[in-house]
Amino acid sequence: DVYKRQIMDRAQIQFARETGLRIDDLTLDRAIARIAEQNRMTLADFRRALERDGVAYDRFREDIRNEILLSRLREREVDSRIQVGEAEIDLFLEETRSAPGGNVEYNLRHILVRVPEQVTPEQLERLAARAREARQQVLSGADFGQVAASFSDAPDALQGGSLGWRPRDRLPELFAEAVEKLKPGEVTEVLRSPAGLHVLRLDGVRGAAAGAQQVDQTRARHILVRTSETVSEAEARRKLALLRERIKGGADFAELARLNSDDGSAARGGDLGWIYPGDTVPEFERAMNELKIGEVSEPVRTQFGYHLIQVLERRKAEVAADRQRLAARRILAERKLDESYQDWLRQLRDRTYVEYRLDER
């Protein structure tokens, strides 16, 4: 329930600090600046909006610090220790080949509005209205990542709510049944689970990558402007918007990439070569997949900065054996992650001392 979750969050934060994990103010300031940017506000406007909603800025700031801390702790204690053996990969490939088409994967994003266990009807209606508003904003064309950052209570809200590619058998049945009815780009109704209210968007469907014989490949190029202490998000977007206008006016994309891109591909005119599904981060892949051949995107934000993307060609391609093994390793690691995280939490809970105190009146 909500109290157990709060206790475990406190235990994880305490453990992180005891073992030397810290989130410095610069990292925190950048995260909050990104949240304000995603809400299309200046930092000052965002702070005033929080205060109007009765949220103390200092409290919000510490909540975000703790969210980042929990994410870094999980990466250090669980994610980095997941190992997949070659024998496991061999078995997985054998199983997928003997059951072609039986391992469908979905690329999903989600928004979670948490619902307390002992919720009143009035509270539930307010939370349901919040979930419906989030869904309506997505349907109206708002950027899913921005809506997730504003509405979602899930740990991945700041990463745009991305769940990544998930095999059907790793999805809750509620989610699996809902997304089976969707086409890529479509959004579920508001779903109710014991954890709360969910809105899912399907970004893509594929057969298990390890068993698929052919996949869609895209040849693309890009110009990257990284944000930093000296280059703000607004400046990066403005620079790319000007470059985009020059390209539309006939300027050579490759030459502008060589002169302006902060990526290692700059020397090749921004050319990324042939890209497999899953090679790039979800925000980049989704924007790239929406482009027509020759079209130049608006500035696209990822964890690396802002990009202009142009698709040069598309083709069907055979999946090489090493690619099949890499995809199988990724799928198996994802299957192990949740189970390993829950095991780690149980171990942490077993060695955590919790004292319950009643307030004296």
ZIDAZI-V953519 format. One line per field, one symbol per residue. phi: phi as a letter, one per 30 degrees, with the letter a starting at -180 (. if undefined). psi: psi as a letter, one per 20 degrees, with the letter a starting at -180 (. if undefined). burial: # if it has 24 or more other ideal C-beta (glycine too) atoms within 12 Angstrom, else .. Layout:
phi=???
psi=???
burial=???
//
This chain:
phi=.ddddddddddddddeddcidbcdddddddddddddddchbddddddddddddicddddeedddedddddddddeddbedcdbbdddddeddddddddbeidbdcbcbbbbccdbddcddedddddddddddddddddddjddeddddddcdcddcedciidcidbdedcceeededddedccejdbdddccbedlcbbcbdcabadeedcddbbdcbcbbabccdcadcbddddddddddddddddddjddeddddedbdccddedciidcidcdejdcdedddddddddddjdcddeccbdckcbcbbdcabadbdddedddddddedddddddedddddddddddddccccccbcddc
psi=ahghggghgggggggghhjjpqorhggghhghhhggghjlqrhghgghgghhjjopghggghghghggghghgggghfgiipppqhhggggghgghhimpiimqqpoqqqppoqpqgmqqhggghghhhgghggghgghijqpghhgghhhqjqhjhikjjpiappqhijqqhggghghhiqqpirqrrpqprhhbpqpqpoiqqqqphhiphqrpqpprrrppoqqahiorhghgggghgghghhghjiqpggghghhiqjqiighjkjpiappqpihrqhgggggghiqqpiqprrpppaiibqqppppgrqrpqqoqghhghgggggghghhhggghghgggggghhjpppppqppp.
burial=.......##.###.##....#.#....#.##########.#.#..#...#.........##.############..##...#.#....#..##..#......#############...........##.##..##.##...###########################.##...##.##..#...########.##################..#############.....#..##.##..##..#.....#..##..####.##..####.################.#....##.####.#########......#...###.###########..##..##..#.............
//
